[in-house]
Amino acid sequence: MASNRWAILLDLDQTLVMTSALAELRRQRQWKQVYNLFHLTELPPGTHRFLQEAQRLASLGIITTSPRTYAERLVAYHRCQVPVIVAYHDTPRQKPAPDSILIAAQKLQVPAASCFYIGDTLDDIIAATNASAIPIGLGWDDSLKNQEVPLTCRLCRSWDEVLAVIKTTMAGRGARGGLH
């Protein structure tokens, strides 16, 4: 059972699901083709295991600058169980503005300061920082390594590293109920 004190929020594209094969069609808003090519996308290694363990620690949500229909279909295609999605049209300002993270925190009834936000771009990290959330940079390809990220951001290369950061942070802040 997830602790109501914490939330783990995830960026969608290139974090939760590797979607670079669809990037050009998405830019062109060729949504029918995008949906027909979901088989070209993939989950990073260990994603389902990560989501299962994360659900035991906290409430889950997705933050994306993509349209809701795309996000919902992609998440369903990959059989990811994430109850809250904040998509492009749900907020007037996009990342790096904090709005989408604040909306997800509100929907999950968790203070933004008790939300982890995992993303693959500097805009993701800045959005988390702007929302007073806990930023975790997840660069499957070390793309964040050479960027000037805030000192409060931990950089990870795998779901196992992300879980270690989350558990350490929660333990350091006296989390109860979500850890076993």
Backbone as CSV, one residue per row, in Angstrom:
resi,resn,N_x,N_y,N_z,CA_x,CA_y,CA_z,C_x,C_y,C_z
1,MET,0.848,-1.188,0.000,0.000,0.000,0.000,0.885,1.241,0.000
2,ALA,0.598,2.209,-0.830,1.400,3.420,-0.928,1.158,4.326,0.268
3,SER,2.212,4.990,0.669,2.103,5.992,1.713,1.493,7.243,1.110
4,ASN,0.534,7.834,1.784,-0.089,9.055,1.276,0.795,10.276,1.483
5,ARG,1.913,10.110,2.137,2.801,11.233,2.400,3.692,11.564,1.210
6,TRP,3.825,10.667,0.256,4.779,10.838,-0.830,4.123,10.586,-2.183
7,ALA,4.722,11.183,-3.217,4.331,10.894,-4.600,5.587,10.766,-5.445
8,ILE,5.524,9.881,-6.409,6.591,9.725,-7.393,5.974,10.075,-8.738
9,LEU,6.459,11.158,-9.321,5.959,11.658,-10.594,7.012,11.397,-11.663
10,LEU,6.558,10.984,-12.831,7.469,10.588,-13.899,7.191,11.349,-15.179
11,ASP,8.240,11.783,-15.836,8.124,12.269,-17.201,7.795,11.056,-18.068
12,LEU,7.117,11.267,-19.170,6.703,10.144,-20.011,7.745,9.785,-21.070
13,ASP,7.951,10.683,-22.028,8.799,10.389,-23.188,10.280,10.416,-22.820
14,GLN,10.964,9.350,-23.157,12.395,9.164,-22.925,12.743,8.996,-21.450
15,THR,11.732,8.850,-20.600,11.961,8.517,-19.200,11.218,7.226,-18.898
16,LEU,9.903,7.290,-18.828,9.112,6.085,-18.567,9.072,5.175,-19.801
17,VAL,8.926,5.773,-20.977,8.871,5.012,-22.229,9.848,5.644,-23.227
18,MET,10.611,4.796,-23.877,11.547,5.277,-24.885,10.776,5.463,-26.196
19,THR,10.604,6.718,-26.587,9.721,7.047,-27.716,10.429,7.802,-28.838
20,SER,11.757,7.808,-28.840,12.465,8.617,-29.835,12.104,8.236,-31.273
21,ALA,11.717,6.992,-31.516,11.338,6.563,-32.874,10.100,7.293,-33.381
22,LEU,9.324,7.859,-32.468,8.092,8.559,-32.851,8.235,10.087,-32.852
23,ALA,9.400,10.574,-32.479,9.574,12.008,-32.236,9.179,12.874,-33.426
24,GLU,9.635,12.525,-34.624,9.335,13.358,-35.790,7.840,13.351,-36.118
25,LEU,7.216,12.198,-36.049,5.773,12.128,-36.304,4.988,12.897,-35.242
26,ARG,5.450,12.872,-34.020,4.788,13.635,-32.957,4.915,15.132,-33.223
27,ARG,6.107,15.563,-33.634,6.301,16.989,-33.949,5.355,17.431,-35.074
28,GLN,5.122,16.541,-36.015,4.235,16.834,-37.148,2.763,16.617,-36.813
29,ARG,2.499,16.170,-35.591,1.136,15.886,-35.121,0.423,14.853,-36.003
30,GLN,1.154,13.853,-36.406,0.611,12.749,-37.200,0.167,11.641,-36.239
31,TRP,-0.875,11.944,-35.464,-1.229,11.085,-34.335,-1.677,9.691,-34.751
32,LYS,-2.400,9.567,-35.841,-2.832,8.235,-36.268,-1.618,7.349,-36.554
33,GLN,-0.630,7.903,-37.235,0.594,7.144,-37.509,1.338,6.836,-36.208
34,VAL,1.392,7.808,-35.325,2.064,7.603,-34.037,1.433,6.414,-33.316
35,TYR,0.113,6.401,-33.216,-0.575,5.323,-32.503,-0.339,3.970,-33.165
36,ASN,-0.261,3.960,-34.487,-0.015,2.705,-35.206,1.420,2.207,-35.055
37,LEU,2.303,3.068,-34.576,3.719,2.699,-34.456,4.182,2.563,-33.002
38,PHE,3.259,2.408,-32.089,3.648,2.222,-30.685,4.587,1.031,-30.507
39,HIS,4.511,0.061,-31.417,5.397,-1.099,-31.302,6.868,-0.707,-31.453
40,LEU,7.148,0.498,-31.947,8.527,0.975,-32.054,9.042,1.577,-30.744
41,THR,8.160,1.717,-29.774,8.566,2.243,-28.472,8.876,1.080,-27.533
42,GLU,9.606,1.374,-26.465,9.923,0.310,-25.510,10.109,0.888,-24.118
43,LEU,9.928,0.021,-23.162,10.174,0.389,-21.777,11.639,0.143,-21.461
44,PRO,12.266,1.031,-20.715,13.633,0.757,-20.266,13.643,-0.502,-19.394
45,PRO,14.779,-1.160,-19.302,14.864,-2.392,-18.505,14.397,-2.173,-17.057
46,GLY,13.552,-3.085,-16.595,13.107,-3.050,-15.209,11.988,-2.083,-14.895
47,THR,11.334,-1.528,-15.910,10.307,-0.516,-15.670,9.117,-1.061,-14.886
48,HIS,8.596,-2.205,-15.259,7.429,-2.742,-14.529,7.789,-3.063,-13.083
49,ARG,8.962,-3.612,-12.860,9.407,-3.904,-11.493,9.537,-2.596,-10.699
50,PHE,10.105,-1.562,-11.351,10.228,-0.261,-10.696,8.854,0.275,-10.298
51,LEU,7.898,0.224,-11.215,6.559,0.750,-10.929,5.901,-0.013,-9.785
52,GLN,6.072,-1.319,-9.744,5.495,-2.115,-8.660,6.090,-1.712,-7.316
53,GLU,7.402,-1.576,-7.271,8.039,-1.193,-6.010,7.708,0.255,-5.647
54,ALA,7.678,1.129,-6.641,7.364,2.531,-6.394,5.965,2.686,-5.811
55,GLN,5.008,1.877,-6.291,3.632,1.943,-5.777,3.552,1.558,-4.309
56,ARG,4.484,0.747,-3.850,4.510,0.392,-2.432,5.042,1.538,-1.576
57,LEU,5.781,2.444,-2.211,6.401,3.550,-1.484,5.577,4.831,-1.509
58,ALA,4.837,5.054,-2.594,4.199,6.356,-2.801,3.098,6.257,-3.840
59,SER,2.335,7.329,-3.963,1.358,7.460,-5.048,2.122,7.804,-6.325
60,LEU,1.588,7.383,-7.479,2.282,7.589,-8.749,1.523,8.522,-9.677
61,GLY,2.290,9.246,-10.487,1.706,10.108,-11.497,2.668,10.308,-12.655
62,ILE,2.117,10.731,-13.773,2.903,11.050,-14.968,2.685,12.516,-15.299
63,ILE,3.768,13.180,-15.645,3.738,14.572,-16.115,4.267,14.549,-17.547
64,THR,3.507,15.113,-18.478,3.974,15.129,-19.857,3.516,16.393,-20.577
65,THR,4.339,16.822,-21.513,3.945,17.942,-22.370,3.255,17.420,-23.636
66,SER,2.965,16.146,-23.659,2.232,15.536,-24.778,0.728,15.608,-24.511
67,PRO,-0.079,15.459,-25.556,-1.527,15.439,-25.376,-1.978,14.222,-24.540
68,ARG,-3.062,14.384,-23.815,-3.577,13.338,-22.930,-3.867,12.024,-23.675
69,THR,-4.524,12.105,-24.836,-4.885,10.886,-25.561,-3.640,10.066,-25.878
70,TYR,-2.606,10.720,-26.365,-1.342,10.044,-26.661,-0.783,9.403,-25.392
71,ALA,-0.728,10.173,-24.303,-0.158,9.664,-23.053,-0.941,8.457,-22.538
72,GLU,-2.255,8.566,-22.505,-3.076,7.463,-22.003,-2.931,6.217,-22.866
73,ARG,-2.909,6.393,-24.177,-2.783,5.237,-25.073,-1.406,4.587,-24.946
74,LEU,-0.375,5.409,-24.834,0.982,4.873,-24.722,1.167,4.108,-23.411
75,VAL,0.680,4.669,-22.334,0.777,4.021,-21.027,-0.010,2.710,-21.034
76,ALA,-1.208,2.715,-21.626,-2.012,1.497,-21.711,-1.331,0.454,-22.600
77,TYR,-0.755,0.888,-23.708,-0.070,-0.031,-24.617,1.019,-0.810,-23.880
78,HIS,1.737,-0.111,-23.004,2.840,-0.743,-22.267,2.400,-1.336,-20.930
79,ARG,1.089,-1.320,-20.673,0.514,-1.918,-19.456,1.137,-1.357,-18.179
80,CYS,1.303,-0.057,-18.152,1.817,0.623,-16.959,0.631,1.139,-16.150
81,GLN,0.597,0.807,-14.899,-0.490,1.221,-14.020,-0.083,2.497,-13.279
82,VAL,-0.467,3.631,-13.834,-0.181,4.926,-13.206,-1.493,5.702,-13.189
83,PRO,-2.045,5.967,-11.997,-3.414,6.491,-11.897,-3.606,7.959,-12.293
84,VAL,-2.566,8.776,-12.207,-2.730,10.205,-12.496,-1.818,10.598,-13.645
85,ILE,-2.399,11.257,-14.640,-1.623,11.810,-15.753,-1.972,13.283,-15.869
86,VAL,-0.947,14.124,-15.859,-1.127,15.550,-16.136,-0.462,15.793,-17.489
87,ALA,-1.285,16.147,-18.477,-0.822,16.277,-19.854,-0.821,17.750,-20.299
88,TYR,-0.444,17.937,-21.546,-0.239,19.272,-22.114,-1.398,20.235,-21.856
89,HIS,-2.612,19.835,-22.143,-3.755,20.748,-22.054,-4.299,20.914,-20.638
90,ASP,-3.699,20.241,-19.666,-4.159,20.341,-18.282,-3.590,21.546,-17.548
91,THR,-2.669,22.249,-18.174,-2.007,23.367,-17.514,-1.717,24.478,-18.517
92,PRO,-1.824,25.721,-18.092,-1.571,26.828,-19.027,-0.086,27.011,-19.355
93,ARG,0.780,26.590,-18.438,2.227,26.749,-18.670,2.900,25.384,-18.592
94,GLN,3.821,25.162,-19.499,4.533,23.887,-19.581,5.880,23.969,-18.856
95,LYS,6.485,22.804,-18.663,7.809,22.741,-18.060,8.747,23.651,-18.846
96,PRO,9.571,24.415,-18.186,10.050,24.332,-16.814,9.182,25.034,-15.762
97,ALA,8.043,25.567,-16.152,7.118,26.113,-15.146,6.682,24.960,-14.231
98,PRO,6.393,25.237,-12.977,6.056,24.179,-12.018,4.614,23.693,-12.085
99,ASP,3.771,24.313,-12.908,2.330,24.077,-12.882,1.922,22.610,-12.927
100,SER,2.477,21.844,-13.858,2.043,20.448,-14.020,2.388,19.608,-12.787
101,ILE,3.504,19.866,-12.175,3.882,19.135,-10.963,2.964,19.523,-9.812
102,LEU,2.652,20.796,-9.716,1.752,21.254,-8.653,0.349,20.677,-8.829
103,ILE,-0.118,20.567,-10.061,-1.434,19.976,-10.331,-1.435,18.495,-9.945
104,ALA,-0.388,17.766,-10.323,-0.311,16.341,-9.971,-0.264,16.161,-8.455
105,ALA,0.512,16.990,-7.773,0.593,16.909,-6.309,-0.780,17.139,-5.691
106,GLN,-1.504,18.113,-6.211,-2.842,18.401,-5.709,-3.783,17.219,-5.949
107,LYS,-3.739,16.643,-7.157,-4.600,15.498,-7.463,-4.297,14.317,-6.549
108,LEU,-3.038,14.150,-6.206,-2.628,13.036,-5.352,-2.701,13.385,-3.862
109,GLN,-3.049,14.630,-3.573,-3.177,15.125,-2.194,-1.879,14.943,-1.405
110,VAL,-0.791,15.355,-2.046,0.539,15.278,-1.454,1.192,16.647,-1.616
111,PRO,1.847,17.165,-0.573,2.551,18.442,-0.747,3.639,18.303,-1.826
112,ALA,3.839,19.334,-2.609,4.842,19.288,-3.677,6.225,18.947,-3.126
113,ALA,6.538,19.385,-1.931,7.842,19.099,-1.327,8.017,17.617,-1.005
114,SER,6.925,16.858,-1.037,6.980,15.412,-0.805,6.803,14.633,-2.109
115,CYS,7.047,15.310,-3.228,6.967,14.665,-4.543,8.366,14.536,-5.133
116,PHE,8.664,13.352,-5.621,9.856,13.150,-6.438,9.412,13.358,-7.879
117,TYR,10.239,14.041,-8.670,9.932,14.160,-10.093,11.126,13.651,-10.873
118,ILE,10.882,12.622,-11.678,11.930,11.944,-12.429,11.780,12.318,-13.894
119,GLY,12.836,12.910,-14.456,12.787,13.315,-15.853,14.147,13.243,-16.508
120,ASP,14.142,13.401,-17.827,15.364,13.228,-18.610,15.924,14.526,-19.182
121,THR,15.282,15.661,-18.917,15.763,16.920,-19.488,15.982,17.965,-18.395
122,LEU,16.719,18.975,-18.752,16.952,20.074,-17.823,15.630,20.765,-17.475
123,ASP,14.707,20.880,-18.433,13.393,21.463,-18.142,12.651,20.669,-17.070
124,ASP,12.786,19.339,-17.084,12.163,18.511,-16.048,12.738,18.850,-14.673
125,ILE,14.028,18.950,-14.614,14.715,19.217,-13.343,14.369,20.608,-12.833
126,ILE,14.345,21.580,-13.726,14.002,22.951,-13.328,12.547,23.024,-12.878
127,ALA,11.651,22.325,-13.566,10.239,22.304,-13.162,10.104,21.754,-11.754
128,ALA,10.798,20.665,-11.461,10.753,20.080,-10.116,11.281,21.072,-9.086
129,THR,12.382,21.693,-9.388,12.971,22.678,-8.478,12.015,23.850,-8.277
130,ASN,11.414,24.338,-9.357,10.465,25.452,-9.270,9.219,25.108,-8.467
131,ALA,8.865,23.815,-8.439,7.682,23.360,-7.691,8.026,22.988,-6.246
132,SER,9.303,23.088,-5.880,9.803,22.639,-4.573,9.693,21.126,-4.411
133,ALA,9.636,20.407,-5.536,9.651,18.949,-5.519,11.108,18.478,-5.494
134,ILE,11.288,17.187,-5.373,12.620,16.599,-5.308,12.988,16.106,-6.709
135,PRO,13.946,16.768,-7.374,14.278,16.390,-8.746,15.225,15.196,-8.805
136,ILE,14.919,14.276,-9.729,15.821,13.167,-10.028,15.983,13.135,-11.536
137,GLY,17.205,13.318,-11.991,17.492,13.241,-13.416,17.783,11.810,-13.795
138,LEU,17.076,11.305,-14.801,17.282,9.940,-15.258,17.717,9.985,-16.708
139,GLY,19.013,9.848,-16.914,19.572,9.885,-18.261,20.019,8.503,-18.680
140,TRP,19.184,7.840,-19.458,19.527,6.504,-19.924,20.777,6.528,-20.778
141,ASP,21.067,7.688,-21.357,22.215,7.813,-22.263,23.247,8.828,-21.767
142,ASP,23.213,9.171,-20.482,24.122,10.167,-19.892,23.920,11.567,-20.461
143,SER,22.770,11.838,-21.079,22.534,13.140,-21.695,22.534,14.281,-20.680
144,LEU,22.209,14.001,-19.447,22.193,15.047,-18.422,23.556,15.282,-17.792
145,LYS,24.462,14.379,-18.010,25.762,14.417,-17.328,26.515,15.727,-17.565
146,ASN,26.449,16.250,-18.759,27.217,17.453,-19.103,26.426,18.748,-18.952
147,GLN,25.228,18.674,-18.370,24.416,19.868,-18.187,24.560,20.387,-16.759
148,GLU,24.356,21.656,-16.602,24.449,22.260,-15.278,23.123,22.090,-14.553
149,VAL,23.024,21.015,-13.803,21.807,20.725,-13.056,21.943,21.291,-11.646
150,PRO,20.829,21.657,-11.014,20.887,22.163,-9.641,21.525,21.135,-8.704
151,LEU,22.189,21.625,-7.697,22.862,20.742,-6.743,21.893,19.815,-6.029
152,THR,20.620,20.204,-5.957,19.623,19.368,-5.277,19.199,18.165,-6.113
153,CYS,19.631,18.102,-7.363,19.220,17.034,-8.268,20.214,15.880,-8.223
154,ARG,19.677,14.690,-8.070,20.504,13.480,-8.170,20.372,12.940,-9.584
155,LEU,21.486,12.570,-10.193,21.469,12.003,-11.536,21.591,10.492,-11.453
156,CYS,20.721,9.804,-12.167,20.687,8.342,-12.151,20.735,7.810,-13.581
157,ARG,21.125,6.519,-13.686,21.183,5.860,-14.987,20.339,4.604,-15.048
158,SER,19.609,4.295,-13.964,18.781,3.090,-13.953,17.661,3.261,-12.934
159,TRP,16.632,2.413,-13.074,15.539,2.440,-12.098,16.042,2.051,-10.715
160,ASP,17.019,1.137,-10.651,17.559,0.754,-9.344,18.197,1.943,-8.641
161,GLU,18.930,2.764,-9.376,19.526,3.970,-8.790,18.439,4.943,-8.340
162,VAL,17.394,5.082,-9.142,16.286,5.965,-8.777,15.645,5.489,-7.469
163,LEU,15.367,4.195,-7.370,14.771,3.653,-6.140,15.672,3.885,-4.929
164,ALA,16.968,3.725,-5.110,17.896,3.952,-4.005,17.828,5.403,-3.526
165,VAL,17.773,6.351,-4.455,17.662,7.774,-4.094,16.349,8.027,-3.363
166,ILE,15.263,7.485,-3.881,13.946,7.683,-3.262,13.927,7.116,-1.850
167,LYS,14.379,5.882,-1.691,14.357,5.249,-0.367,15.244,5.980,0.626
168,THR,16.423,6.395,0.187,17.341,7.129,1.071,16.733,8.459,1.491
169,THR,16.145,9.159,0.543,15.527,10.457,0.844,14.351,10.286,1.801
170,MET,13.506,9.300,1.531,12.350,9.063,2.399,12.797,8.685,3.815
171,ALA,13.783,7.839,3.912,14.281,7.424,5.222,14.877,8.607,5.963
172,GLY,15.570,9.483,5.242,16.183,10.664,5.847,15.168,11.679,6.325
173,ARG,13.994,11.638,5.746,12.935,12.575,6.149,11.907,11.908,7.050
174,GLY,12.227,10.703,7.516,11.343,10.058,8.497,10.059,9.497,7.923
175,ALA,10.121,8.957,6.696,8.908,8.380,6.091,8.422,7.214,6.941
176,ARG,7.128,7.092,7.060,6.528,5.972,7.786,5.497,5.300,6.886
177,GLY,5.357,4.018,7.024,4.276,3.306,6.339,4.598,2.885,4.932
178,GLY,5.413,3.623,4.187,5.684,3.256,2.816,6.906,2.355,2.674
179,LEU,7.756,2.318,3.687,8.955,1.504,3.612,8.775,0.230,4.414
180,HIS,9.372,-0.824,3.926,9.267,-2.121,4.630,10.605,-2.498,5.185
